[in-house]
Amino acid sequence: MAQINRRCPASAGEVTRALPEVTLRPRLCYPRQHLRFHHVSRAYVCGLRSGRVLERELDVGQTPGKDYERSKLQAETMVLEAPHLSSRTVYRPGIISGDSRMGYTSTFHGFYVPLKIAHGMVSSWAAAHPIDVRSPIDLFGVSGSDAKNLVPVDWVSEVMVRIIADPALHGAPTT
């Protein structure tokens, strides 16, 4: 039986450092029982690279953009190297956004933080001051044509359920 201890981390960095260890726990707890494993990683394990990036490439010496991406790279590497797993299916979604139909999101992390700040700024200032709507964009250092890999949460969950239900699709990275 696996035991999960929950506690409040001292910092976000502690959570990032703990991620590979948490991924390793199934290997320690069930060394002979878990033969098929589904792991949710993220598309950004590719790091800060340009050009063509292939799904089969994992650690090619790239520089991760953030500590969280480094921890996901370490965790995925551990899953792929676990000798007791006969099947490893890795899901690498991009930035998971809200529902595709209603736009609802339950959390405001990552991509949503600057949007929430910009919305608050525009809402506060718009009534009292005529502002150039490009100003918040300039403030965050983006051009408005920046590429982001946003995928709706309902699409990600539907794809994962279909893959999990079809063993013929198991055993390959999925982005």
Contacts in CASP RR format, 6 or more apart in sequence:
PFRMAT RR
TARGET T0000
AUTHOR 0000-0000-0000
METHOD contacts of the structure
MODEL  1
MAQINRRCPASAGEVTRALPEVTLRPRLCYPRQHLRFHHVSRAYVCGLRS
GRVLERELDVGQTPGKDYERSKLQAETMVLEAPHLSSRTVYRPGIISGDS
RMGYTSTFHGFYVPLKIAHGMVSSWAAAHPIDVRSPIDLFGVSGSDAKNL
VPVDWVSEVMVRIIADPALHGAPTT
2 25 0 8 1.000
2 26 0 8 1.000
2 29 0 8 1.000
2 30 0 8 1.000
9 15 0 8 1.000
9 18 0 8 1.000
13 67 0 8 1.000
16 67 0 8 1.000
16 68 0 8 1.000
16 70 0 8 1.000
16 71 0 8 1.000
17 67 0 8 1.000
17 71 0 8 1.000
19 68 0 8 1.000
19 71 0 8 1.000
19 72 0 8 1.000
19 74 0 8 1.000
19 75 0 8 1.000
20 71 0 8 1.000
20 74 0 8 1.000
20 75 0 8 1.000
20 78 0 8 1.000
22 75 0 8 1.000
23 39 0 8 1.000
23 75 0 8 1.000
23 78 0 8 1.000
23 79 0 8 1.000
24 78 0 8 1.000
26 34 0 8 1.000
26 37 0 8 1.000
27 34 0 8 1.000
27 78 0 8 1.000
27 82 0 8 1.000
27 84 0 8 1.000
31 84 0 8 1.000
32 84 0 8 1.000
34 84 0 8 1.000
34 85 0 8 1.000
35 84 0 8 1.000
35 85 0 8 1.000
35 86 0 8 1.000
35 87 0 8 1.000
36 85 0 8 1.000
36 86 0 8 1.000
36 87 0 8 1.000
36 89 0 8 1.000
36 170 0 8 1.000
37 79 0 8 1.000
37 82 0 8 1.000
37 85 0 8 1.000
37 87 0 8 1.000
37 88 0 8 1.000
37 89 0 8 1.000
38 89 0 8 1.000
38 91 0 8 1.000
38 160 0 8 1.000
38 164 0 8 1.000
38 170 0 8 1.000
39 75 0 8 1.000
39 76 0 8 1.000
39 79 0 8 1.000
39 88 0 8 1.000
39 89 0 8 1.000
39 90 0 8 1.000
39 91 0 8 1.000
40 90 0 8 1.000
40 91 0 8 1.000
40 93 0 8 1.000
40 160 0 8 1.000
41 72 0 8 1.000
41 75 0 8 1.000
41 76 0 8 1.000
41 90 0 8 1.000
41 91 0 8 1.000
41 92 0 8 1.000
41 173 0 8 1.000
42 69 0 8 1.000
42 72 0 8 1.000
42 92 0 8 1.000
42 93 0 8 1.000
42 94 0 8 1.000
43 92 0 8 1.000
43 93 0 8 1.000
43 94 0 8 1.000
43 149 0 8 1.000
43 175 0 8 1.000
44 64 0 8 1.000
44 65 0 8 1.000
44 66 0 8 1.000
44 69 0 8 1.000
44 72 0 8 1.000
44 94 0 8 1.000
45 58 0 8 1.000
45 64 0 8 1.000
45 69 0 8 1.000
45 72 0 8 1.000
45 73 0 8 1.000
45 76 0 8 1.000
45 92 0 8 1.000
46 53 0 8 1.000
46 57 0 8 1.000
46 62 0 8 1.000
47 62 0 8 1.000
47 63 0 8 1.000
47 64 0 8 1.000
47 65 0 8 1.000
47 69 0 8 1.000
47 73 0 8 1.000
48 62 0 8 1.000
48 63 0 8 1.000
48 64 0 8 1.000
48 65 0 8 1.000
49 62 0 8 1.000
55 92 0 8 1.000
55 172 0 8 1.000
55 173 0 8 1.000
55 174 0 8 1.000
55 175 0 8 1.000
56 173 0 8 1.000
58 73 0 8 1.000
58 76 0 8 1.000
58 77 0 8 1.000
58 80 0 8 1.000
58 173 0 8 1.000
59 73 0 8 1.000
59 77 0 8 1.000
64 70 0 8 1.000
64 73 0 8 1.000
76 90 0 8 1.000
79 85 0 8 1.000
79 88 0 8 1.000
79 90 0 8 1.000
80 88 0 8 1.000
80 90 0 8 1.000
82 88 0 8 1.000
87 167 0 8 1.000
87 170 0 8 1.000
87 171 0 8 1.000
88 171 0 8 1.000
89 163 0 8 1.000
89 164 0 8 1.000
89 169 0 8 1.000
89 170 0 8 1.000
89 171 0 8 1.000
89 172 0 8 1.000
89 174 0 8 1.000
90 171 0 8 1.000
90 172 0 8 1.000
90 173 0 8 1.000
90 174 0 8 1.000
91 156 0 8 1.000
91 159 0 8 1.000
91 160 0 8 1.000
91 163 0 8 1.000
91 174 0 8 1.000
91 175 0 8 1.000
92 173 0 8 1.000
92 174 0 8 1.000
92 175 0 8 1.000
93 151 0 8 1.000
93 156 0 8 1.000
93 175 0 8 1.000
94 149 0 8 1.000
94 150 0 8 1.000
94 151 0 8 1.000
94 175 0 8 1.000
95 110 0 8 1.000
95 111 0 8 1.000
95 148 0 8 1.000
95 149 0 8 1.000
95 150 0 8 1.000
95 151 0 8 1.000
96 150 0 8 1.000
96 151 0 8 1.000
96 152 0 8 1.000
96 153 0 8 1.000
96 156 0 8 1.000
97 103 0 8 1.000
97 105 0 8 1.000
97 111 0 8 1.000
97 150 0 8 1.000
97 151 0 8 1.000
97 152 0 8 1.000
97 153 0 8 1.000
98 104 0 8 1.000
98 105 0 8 1.000
98 152 0 8 1.000
98 153 0 8 1.000
98 154 0 8 1.000
99 105 0 8 1.000
99 152 0 8 1.000
99 153 0 8 1.000
99 154 0 8 1.000
100 152 0 8 1.000
100 153 0 8 1.000
100 154 0 8 1.000
100 155 0 8 1.000
101 154 0 8 1.000
103 152 0 8 1.000
105 112 0 8 1.000
105 153 0 8 1.000
108 116 0 8 1.000
111 148 0 8 1.000
111 150 0 8 1.000
114 140 0 8 1.000
118 136 0 8 1.000
118 137 0 8 1.000
118 139 0 8 1.000
118 140 0 8 1.000
121 136 0 8 1.000
121 139 0 8 1.000
122 131 0 8 1.000
122 133 0 8 1.000
122 136 0 8 1.000
125 131 0 8 1.000
137 143 0 8 1.000
137 144 0 8 1.000
159 174 0 8 1.000
162 169 0 8 1.000
163 169 0 8 1.000
163 170 0 8 1.000
163 174 0 8 1.000
END
